[in-house]
């Protein structure tokens, strides 16, 4: 993960395609479902930042059952906040968005204020350091979308994120490659229950296996 005075957004997806020519400008994403359905939200054009594609978000929330009423969600590498805002729109009780890049975090807070979203908390922090200090089982859904192409970062992110998921909760992982619990020590006892591919994006929904 690059370290600089203006760090790359933690939710960046370098493999999502070429960067638009509007560096420093904005474009918009739309919330797909829930209370804020069709609401457009500004997203900064920052290097490497690519929101989870609409089709992937729609599929994911179909898997999760459309509504997340009363659930606690963690968007650990928030970037544009597409997943976290979608979860809040669908009734999540608490959504924590973690983003290290100051400009991206400021945009998350601006969109939070625009929606008057009281269930959303924006943490401008390093995702791994923050995750290491959260209580086990604190969240019903953890969205994990670290920058693509860094196998060590993905492995460390899984190691820290998996314990944060409550029993019977869900771990969602986006990556540039397939996630196989058999080769990820942090996912011992987990199973991929749904997965898909959209362009360079591979996405997976995992849950702990029944130990009975």
Secondary structure, DSSP 8 states (H G I E B T S, - for coil): ---STT---TT--GGG----S-TT-EEEEE--SSTTTT-EEEEE--TT-----HHHHHHHHHHTTS--TT-EEEETT-TT-HHHHHHHHTT-SEEEEE---HHHHHHHHHHHHHHT-TTEEEE-S-HHHHHHTS-TT-EEEEEE---TT-HHHHHHHHHHHHTTEEEEEEEEEEESS---GGG-GGGTTEEEEEEEEETTEEEEEEEE----
